[in-house]
Amino acid sequence: MADDWVESDVVVVGAGPTGLLLAGDLAVAGLRVTVLEKRGTESDLTRAFAVHARTLEQLDARGLADELIATGTPVSSLRLFGRLRVELGSLPSRFPFVLITPQSHTERLLQERAVKAGATIVRGAEVLNLRQDPSGVRLQARRDGRVVEYRGRYAVGADGVHSTVRDLLGIPFPGESVVESLVLADVRLAHAPEEVLTVGATEAGFAFMVPFGDGWYRVIAWDRARQLPDSAPVELGEVAALTRSVFGVDHGMHDARWLSRFHSDERQVPTYRSGRVFLAGDAAHCHSPAGGQGMNTGLQDAANLSWKLVAAVRGWAPDALLDTYQTERHPVGRAVLRSSGALIRVALAQSVPTRALRAGLTAAAERLGPLTRLGAKAVSGIGFSYPSAPESHPLTGRRIPDLRLAVDEPGRPGRLYEALRSGRAVLVGPDELSVADPWADRVVTAAPENPHGKLRETVLLVRPDGYAAWAAVDPSRAEIRAALTRALGRPAD
């Protein structure tokens, strides 16, 4: 029996990047949101370092991208396996690079935003039980020796690979360990590597090296001949020797402040929704570290789900809108699982045929620019789109780039992703868009700057997550009203 209870619109479990972005979006929209975090203090463990282009676009839509970029190093070209270079500089994005910055910086900015908007973060709260009925969700959590019940219209489990919410729902997490006995070390180097992000693989194993930005480096390595349980101790000499075997040099590695051994799984839940409870981020899917897509995929889960929860709580949209979280994000999680799994298997190739295949693919990719560009779009996240009806305009369901907007008065946003910072949808069209006035609490309107070609006659409704909800060429006012009703519900009285 709970000693007390707290009422919210949405309860989020997990104060990692996914949970914090989600909580911030909900709070900015005016919803009451409580975040429950089992850890009593903020974690100093940095897992992710790569922030990809699509994630930076999502952060730009929240006014955070430029500040985060200032904390790290943009890398527009990656060298993998010694010869293969992946060029990101031609990505059709305001951010044609991968940003190398510790996860802690991303978490800090997202937390500051969430708290400033009014979200409540409760640390040291261990979820014990979960019950739901047609009207809401109740979670019991122990904090400071007391059991408190947290009630919400909806709840989201963003509590990681070992998700308590997922376990309480009884949702399976099928998959397997893709690589065992990875060693991790935070070290100083006498000599900095030439590349910001250093990745390599040989017959002996695999190694990855990336800077924190403060003189410390994270090293992750795998030794084919030394497969030990996670509990086995790690010595700095072991990490240095493996690094030398892969890169030919250990860069004068010294003064390790942290050494550990772990394994990496590939898993995905079959469903991201159970009634009024949703799973996001690592609670829904986990991948190999290859490609650095784990945190990015979780943040994009949150961006997809947050505006739908706002619409549901506000009564703007039918329950079926929440089902699109599964239909849109589950395929993306599966695709990331496959691509990161393929990368790690190629990197850790043991058989002679597979190593020959890796060498052949590397040589082919050096010659085939389009293939490399397709890979860059997939890894960066900007290549993903969502399902749409066959009769829809080709833009429907697709990510919309950062269109320049006409500024007809001071203070108006000059870019699409600045307009998205309102947390509302954006209706972009060349003509008078007063037809959207009854939906002013859900949509802002803008005209494209110097429209040309088909854009001159196209009206585009962009969802809060930056994907097209609807588009049409020279639509009537009635057609625009019908599209707004389908996407945003009936207008306010």
Summary of the structure (lengths in Angstrom):
residues: 493
radius of gyration: 23.4
end to end distance: 42.4
largest distance: 71.1
contacts: 1667
relative contact order: 0.13
helix: 34%
strand: 29%
